[in-house]
Amino acid sequence: MNVNLFTVDGHTYTANDEILACRASELLQRHYPGYVWAVNVNSEEKGGVMTIKNFSVSSTWGMVLHIAKLDNKLKKVVRAGGELLERAGLIRGRGKGEKSNKVDGIPDKFQMSEYVRRQN
């Protein structure tokens, strides 16, 4: 049975996309609790991608993984989540509500500290 879920952006997401996103999100929450994780899976885009974001780091920037390159235990998902935390200067493990102002690999003009300065 193939169930399609439609969203505002025009992409068709399958139930498999939703299941994979839930598995990845639960895995990240188990390995790195205390952080707010967001996982999106789109099997239509570029041969299938998973986007991982951590809202303690950024609501715009995150990690993109190719679905075809994931293993059954989703080890690359855990590794990507940990790398995102490290790039933001946050600890791998239980988060304590801290937020990041600078993330390695994000251009300076998009850093949170730059954004906050421009708003004030």
Sequence and secondary structure as in RCSB ss.txt:
>XXXX:A:sequence
MNVNLFTVDGHTYTANDEILACRASELLQRHYPGYVWAVNVNSEEKGGVMTIKNFSVSSTWGMVLHIAKLDNKLK
KVVRAGGELLERAGLIRGRGKGEKSNKVDGIPDKFQMSEYVRRQN
>XXXX:A:secstr
   EEE TTS EEEHHHHHHHHHHHHHHHHHSTTS EEEEEESSGGG EEEEEETTT SS  EEEEGGG  TT H
HHHHHHHHHHHHTT  SS   S   S  TTS GGGSHHHHHHHH 
